[in-house]
Amino acid sequence: MTTTSANRGEWSELYAIGYLITRGGGYGADEFTKLDPSIFYKVLQIVDNPSGQSETIYKLHEREVEVFQNGVAVIRIAKEEIAIKVTSFFEDLMVHAQAHAFSLTSGEELMQLIHKDKMSASSSLTADLHLILEDIETKTETPLKGFSIKSEIGSPATIFNASRSTNLTYKISGKGNPKPFEKINAVKANIETLVDNGFTLEFEKFDNPTFEKSLKNIDSNLPQYLAEVLLAYTHSTTTNMKKICEIAFPKSKKDSELKIQKIKKFLSAASMGLKAATEWSGYPEDFGGMLLVKKDGDVLFYYLYNMKKFEEYLFNHLRFETPLATRHGFGQVYKEGKDFYLKLNLQIRY
């Protein structure tokens, strides 16, 4: 057997497939990532298409799963046999929860058993896998829906990665000229120094016009709202998304709740594939939601029907992070014409 090395997220994707096969689906989750016993999503088919080309389909029956590869039935496997492998695989995965890339014999055995040839989905794909569910109301098959998979196992994942395309430009206003910063990567401390010296930052633009256009496709005012939240983060001692939004948009101010709702829409779009350098016109047509792999072994659904809970989950669990300023070209005072400017960078993670 070829040795497969993968990270925690990739192994979690394999576990999610094994879990759904053996359990026949999963429960919904509330905004606090707790299992909601009133909602169970029955899975009828799992479509695994990691390369974006060839695909493996798992058709779930009461006691067996039928495996198709490129439209051809290759094997029927008892769910009980798969469940044994899934249990031992999860136990091994938790042992390596703090490692980076690693191999797992039990994981490779599970892959071999269910005829899964490739570990993770292509980075060009929005969804990690696709599902056909049984509609809760009508008991009929739903259309094929794509789901991303997030894992609580190991270190928190990044939901919106930093790059030069995620830089925002702010104009520096105040009396006199701001001095260059001595510590290049001490972004928050440098902003505090500016403020202490009587300067303020006023949002000017997103450096990448494609990113700004994508945000406006969600809401015309979203670029301004996001810029205000990012600036509030630089002035704050917390990184928590919810707390920072409440600082930027306090309840005492008119329209604060509306602005926060637009930020939540951005977070859900980012979790579904919005990237700074690629134009975003809305959720993919096959958008289904997210599967959350819990540390206790459950795999929970944030599905289209409980989108509000999904957005609340993101709002409660995401945080800002400041990447390396020198790498992404932000955090320093510079002059254009008679005016001074400074760039800030947007990065968000669990």
N, C-alpha and C positions, 0 to 999 in steps of 0.2 A: 504493500500500500504506500502510495506517495505521501510523504509527510507534508501536512498543510500547516502553515504558520499564519495566524490571523490575530487581529486585535480584539479587545473585549466587545466592541460594537458589532464586529462581524460575526463573532461567535454567538452573540445575543440574537442576531438575525436567524441563525440556524436553530437556536433554541425556540424562538417564536414559532417557526414552522412546525417543529416537533410538538410543541405544546398544543397548537391549534388542531393538528391532526389527531392527537390522542384525546383531547378534550371535546373535539367537535365544535370548537368556537371559544368564546371568552366573554367575560362580563364587561359591562361599561364601567367607566371611572368617573368620579366626581371631580370638582375643581381642586381638591386636595389630594388627588391621586389615590383615593380610597375606593375599594371595590363597591359598586352599586349592585346589590343583589336583586334589584327589581328589573335590571336590563341584562339579558343574555343574547348575544349575537351568534346565531348558528351559522357556521361556515359550511358551505356546500362544496366549494372548490378553492384550491390555492394554486395560483399561477406564479411559478418562480421563473424569472427571466433575467438572471444576473448579467448576461452579456449584452442584452438588448437585441439578441438575434434568436438563438435556439431557446426553447422553453420546456419546462417540465410542469405538468399539470397533475395535481393530486385531487382525485375525486373521492370525497369522504362518504363512506357508507356506515351503517350502524356499528359493525365490528371490524371492518376492513377499510383499507384505503387502496384505491386503484391508481397506479402511476402510469402516466402517458408522457412520452418524449417525442416532440415534433409530430404530435398527432397519432402516434402509435402506442397502443397499450403494451407495457413491458412486464408488469408484475402486479399482483395483488398481495398486500401484506397485512397481517393481523395487527390491529391497533395495540393489542396487549404486548406484542413483541417490540413494537416501536417505543411504547411507554417505558419499558425496562431500560432501554438505551437512553431515553430522554432524561430519566431520573439520575442515572449515573453520570451523564454528561453535565447536568446542572451542578451536581455536587463537585465535580472537578473544576468547572468554570468558576465557582465561588472561591475555591482554593487559590486560583490565579487572578482574583478580582483586581488586585493592585498592580499586576504586571502589564507590560505593553503588548508587543506581539509575541505569541507563544503557540506551541502545538499542543493538541489534546488528542490522545489516542481514542478516548470515548467519543469525541466529536467527529473524528474521522470515521469511526465505526458507524455512527449515526448517518453520516453523509452517504456512506457506501450502502447502508441498508435501504435508505429512501431514494437512492439513485440521484443524489444531488452532486453534480459534477464540479460546480464552481462556487466559491465561498460567498462573495458579496456582490451587490448590484453595481452596475456601471455608474461612475460618478456623473455621467451625463443624464441619468434617469432621475426623475423626481421621486418615484415610488421605489421602495425596497422590494415589495411584492404586491400582487394583485389578488383580490378575493371576490368570489361570488357568495353572497350571503342569502339567508332566507329572510325576506322582509317580515319585520315584527308584526305588522298590521295585516297584510294580505296573505302571508305564508307562501308567497311566490318568490322566484329567484330575482335577486337584484341584478342590475347590470354589473359588469366587471368594474371594480373600484380599486384604485391604487392607494396603498398605505405606506407611510414612512414608519420606521421602527426606531424608537429611542430606548435606551437602557439605563437603569439606575445602578447597574453593576459597574464598579470602578469609578474613574474620574468623570466629572460632568462633561458633556459634549458641547461643542460650540454650535450655536444655531445660526449665527451670522458672522462670517469670517472677515477679519480685517484685511484690507489691501489699500493701495493708494486710491482706488475707486470709492472707498468708504470714508474719504476725507471730506470735511465740511470747512468752509472758509468763513471766518468772522472778522469783521472790521474792529480795530481797537480805537475807542474814543476816549478822550480825556485831554487834560492840559499837559503840554510838554511832549517829549518823545519817550516811548517805552524803551528800556534798556534790554540788550540781548541777555538771555538766560545763561547762567554759568553751568547749570546741570541740565544737560540736553534731554534726558529721559524722565526727569521729575516733573511730569506734566501738571499734575494737580497742585503741587507746591508752587510751580511757576505761575499758574493762574491766580493762586492766592496772593502772590507777590504783586501781580498786576493790579488786583482789586485793592490791596492795601495801599498802593500808590495812587489810587484815585481813578484807575482806568476801568472801562466797561467793554464787554464784547457784544457786538451786534451781528446777528446772522446775516451773511452776505449771499452764499450760494453753496450748493453741492458741487464738488469738483467734477463729478461724472454726470453729464446731462442725462444719460440713459437712466441712471439711478433716480434722479429727480423726477423724470417723466414717469417711471414706474410707480413712484410714490403718489404722484398726482392722479394716476389711474385708479388708485384706491380712494383718494380724496384730494381735492385741489389744494387744501391747506395742510396736508400731512407733512410736507417738507419743513414748514415753519414749526409745527408741533414737535416734530422729531428733533429739530435743532434746539428747541427750548429745553427738551428733556435731556439731551446730551450735555448742554451747558450746565444744567442743574446738577448733573452727575459730577462734573468737574469741581463744583463748589461744595459737594457733599462728602461726608465721611462714610456713607453707606454705598454699596453697589447694587442693592436690591431694586429691581425694576419698579415694583409697586410703590415703594417708599419714595423713590425719586420722582415718579410721576405725580404723587400726591404733594410733593414739594413744589414742583413746577406748576401744577394746576390745583391749587388748594380749593377745598369745597366752598370756601367763602366767595370765590370768584365765579362770575357768570360763565357758562359754557364749559366749565372744567370737566364735567362728566362726559360731555360730547367729545372733547379733545382726547380724553383717556380712552374712550371707545375706539377712536381712530388709531391710536397707538396699538391697541389690542388687535385690530385688523391687520396692521403691519406685522405684528409678531406671528400671527397665524399664517400670513403669506410667506414670511421668511422660513417658517417651519415646513412649508409645502414647496419650497424651491425658489423663492424670490432671491435673486443675486444682483449685486450692485451693477455689474457690467453687462447684464443681459436684460433686455426689455421684458417687462412683466405686464401682461394684459389681463390677468385675473387667474383664479384657480384653474388648474388643469381640468379638462372636461371629465376625466375619470377620477377626480379627487374623491377620496373616501374619508381620510383622516389619519390618525396615528395609532400605533400599537405601542404600549409602554411595558417594557420588561421590568418587573419589580424584583427587589432583592429577595422577597419571600418565595419567588418562583412563579407568581401569577403573571399572566400577560393580559393587560386590560385595554379596552377600546375607548378611543375618543373618535366617535363616528359622526357623520354628517348630521344625524339626528340630535346629537348632544354637542353641537358646535360651540354653544355659549359656554359650556363647561370646559371645553378644550381651550378656548381663549382665556378663561379665568385661570386654568391650570398654568398656561404659559405666563400670564401676568404675575401669578404668585411665585413662580419658580425660576424665572429668568433673572439674570443680573448683567450689569455692564462690566466690561473688562478693558483696561488700557493696554494695548499691545506696545511693542518696542517702537518708540517714536522715531529713532534713527532709521529703522527698517522701512517704515511706511511714510516718512517725509512729513511729519506734522509736529506741532508743539513748540515751534520757534517763531519769534517775531521777525517779520520781514516787511520791507517797504516797497510799495508800488506807487510811483508818482509822489504825491505829497502825503499819502495815507499809509498807515501801518496795519498789518493783518497778521492773523494767526490761524493755523489749521488745527482742527480736532478730528479724532478718528472714532468711528462707530464700530464697536465689536460687542456681540451679545452671546452669552453662553448660559447653560444651566448651572 
